[in-house]
């Protein structure tokens, strides 16, 4: 029980630290501040594109897993206990 409370405490401390971190889109604060507004906008747009690609990959993975489960069900039939 003590270790569980310790883990929960560490989790909330890490969460708090992450919440206070300024987003620099993979750059250091100094690098981010040295960019012009147009360059910062370009970095933000690239970051949004990367997030969109990651979301698309996640959706494709879920779709593929669902498709495979349908194929498995067609081949193997319903498993006992379901």
Order of alpha helices (4+ residues) and beta strands (2+ residues): alpha-alpha-alpha
